[in-house]
Amino acid sequence: QVQLVESGGGLVQAGGSLRLSCQASGRTLSAYALTWFRQAPGKEREFVGGISYSGLSKSVAPALKGRFTISRDNAKDTVYLQMNSLQPEDTAVYYCAAGTIVHITPDEYPYWGMGTQVTVSS
């Protein structure tokens, strides 16, 4: 089984930055891609960015490119989401998910963390 723990969320002013972390543990970690999703109140869970185990394959949602970047440190079994120029519409619970490859739909992921809250004030 895979366990995922997110951290790094908080309250920031518009234009500020946060770096989220997701640390994974459990079996077969080398086979898993790690992906970030977010969910705002009353909205569907949406893809933010994902990265393969090797780090050679990664993507960020088109609307977030230029502000959000994703990376991982396999020595720490951790994936990072760097978020810059944050806007109020970025306010959401951010979740980390693990799967065999990167998918943009949450239905494809068997393992999820509990999420970390990001709140951006204007």
PyMOL commands that set and color helices and strands:
alter all, ss='L'
color gray80, all
select helices_A, chain A and resi 29-31+62-64+88-90+106-108
alter helices_A, ss='H'
color red, helices_A
select strands_A, chain A and resi 2-7+10-13+18-26+33-39+46-51+58-60+68-73+78-83+92-99+111-112+116-121
alter strands_A, ss='S'
color yellow, strands_A
deselect
rebuild
show_as cartoon
